[in-house]
Amino acid sequence: MGLMFALSPLLTLALGACLLMLAESFGKRRGGLALGTAMVFFAGCAMSAGVWLRGLEGLEGLDSLAPWLILDRFTLFFEGLLCLGGALAALLAGGYLPEHNLDRGEFYSLLLFTTIGGMMLAASGDLLTLFVGLETMSIGAYAMSAFRRASPRSAEGALKYFLLGSFAAAILLYGFALLYGATGHTDLVGIGQAVRAGTKTPMVLVALALVVAGLAFKVSAVPFHMWTPDAYEGAPTPATTYMAVAVKAGAFAMMLRVLLTCFGDRATASWSSGWPPALALVAVLTMTVANLVAGRQESVKRMLAYSSIAHAGYILVGVVATMRAPQASASVLFYLLTYTVSTAGAFGSLILCGRRGAEAVSYEDLAGIGRRHPAAALPFALFLVSLAGIPPTAGFFGKWYIFRAAMDGGFYWLTIIAFVNSVIGAYYYLRVLVFMYMREPAAGAPVATPMKSGYVTAALILSAILVLALGLTPGGSLDVVEQAAGAFKVS
Amino acid sequence: MIATYAPMFLMLAVAALVAGAFFVGATFLGGKLKVTPEKMKPFECGSESSGGNHLKLSVKFYLTAILFVVFDIEAVFIYPWAVQFKSLGWTGLLSMFGFIAVLVVGLVYCWKKGALEWES
């Protein structure tokens, strides 16, 4: 029973996904599917919160899953986070899909199954379960990004995503195979012990390089980011939200688990000869390239896609800092939380500003909306301010903790580059505000009218509350992320 | 070490030599290629080809094949369970019930969606 209780977030989602699939195939009306999906996600959230509060100590049967699935507070945190991202995406889909004639019930089942994959990824303690979780997550995401079947852009983006994603999975798998060959283990702890005990062989280093490349692809870090803008732009916006939020969170969970469990020792994590310098270079490239390119975009959706790449860069700074600053992995988790609510809110506001046949895409589409429809523009402004990292929003504290962790670890130049980049980033976020509040639409063009949907409104209210709550009182959630990150200590 | 592989390399060399001899011999002994319009046509079972070459056709067997592969691969998991049935006990039985229930959900979904209808 203890095992069932500990697994209840996963089981809730699995059961809900199966039931919703049946409901969708038997039912004639699709109205309630989004609500049902969001309810399942919230139930998953509540379950992980319940297990968190009860604590995992003394639950019998947990060892029977070792080393395949590790149920610790790190896993529980990511289960809750992925459910939150999934719930927001489901609510947005409930408004977006019917509005744009895309209302097919598969989307909701895909959301749930993809989230199960992400949860498994966060929980996995073995290369095999890790890969199964990764593929469960990725395949659903490929299908969701191709969901606008009539649109060539959607097909193009999804095909790029699928092909490059398959290559990345193959590269990752090649790394796993070499890792197994070098250490004789597939479980992460065993690999970590073997790497610690043995000297660094060339095979381990090649495996590490391949694994880091595969992981960097999944979090869409430069130079493995080429698919991101196309896939994010082509996908229906709720799917983009989900990919930017939950898929990325799952990928970072995998990155922390693999790098810190297998390569968290001094030999492979040292600054002179390990993954941190390579990852630091990737982080610098990611932040700089993404921010410079994002400023040149004419489509707000594409700008937000590049912004999500840039945020991956900031998070990578935190990942690099984990080897020297003990609180760095907690700061990564906190950043993921703030990034989730801000990004979901920003994409949701973009959804709100469009309607059937007139989806808000470019900056011009948003011109003048601030004065005519303040109720739609105000939350958008809040989320963009949070993404830019301006107090008193969640994004500010997310950046603050990452930067502080990097400073504590002695990565001064990395912090300076990240800081300069977040200043550059403010330019294109605030540019949206300029268009919304200070520009009038071009002569003859009408001001966009926001769509009306209870689902989208609910998602925006929820994320706005969380953005403000995390920005004003980050204390409670900081305790949570510190406990969650307690699973990892760099030795 | 290398000596144990020597027969393999010898075999490879002989194979390459024989194949090369065939190619070179065919070039010298065989007839020359004469290009005629008939020869350059796409071959379609020997009959005259007709119609355009960009046809749309419904690939019905594709869906059926995919469904077959999905359910077939999943059914493979039942074999090792059946072999170990006794030692797995009640936990194994209940797990397999769960597994088959998930399969049934998938089957019902395909059925209701009309994926099993050939004529439509």
Chai-1 contact restraints between the chains, C-beta under 6 A:
chainA,res_idxA,chainB,res_idxB,connection_type,confidence,min_distance_angstrom,max_distance_angstrom,comment,restraint_id
A,C18,B,V105,contact,1.0,0.0,6.0,A-B,restraint_1
A,M21,B,Y109,contact,1.0,0.0,6.0,A-B,restraint_2
A,S25,B,Y109,contact,1.0,0.0,6.0,A-B,restraint_3
A,S25,B,K112,contact,1.0,0.0,6.0,A-B,restraint_4
A,S25,B,K113,contact,1.0,0.0,6.0,A-B,restraint_5
